[in-house]
Amino acid sequence: MSDPRPAAPRSKRGRLTRSADFDRVFRRGRSYGNRYLVLHVFPQDAPEQPRDPRVGLSVSRRVGNAVERNLVKRLLRESFTEHVARFAGTVDVVIVARPDARELAERDGLAGVAGALREVVEKAARALASPDEASGPT
């Protein structure tokens, strides 16, 4: 049986916080999506030493009120910690929650959000593993 305790919180270093970093990932990165989430991925600029992927979250007011948005963000952060190892190298990741993500979070909780995130992370990991594959943004 799995441990019911939540995962250790990621440090601020593991997060994208600057607007310029978000813009760089949105403009120059690749995107992969499903009904609930869009994942934008871009290699970090000249990393001095290999480090874990940094994650940024974008959850707009279309998703719901502040309480609902914060629920979605908490679940996404916790789910992302399970998928960090899927990204080879040092990348920046921005996860955009679509409006249906709130319904998923309320209906299925962490398991539902984790499943939706797993789906887009696997798409991204496959595409990043074979960069010559001709697949455009989705």
Summary of the structure (lengths in Angstrom):
residues: 138
radius of gyration: 14.6
end to end distance: 36.2
largest distance: 42.3
contacts: 389
relative contact order: 0.21
helix: 46%
strand: 18%
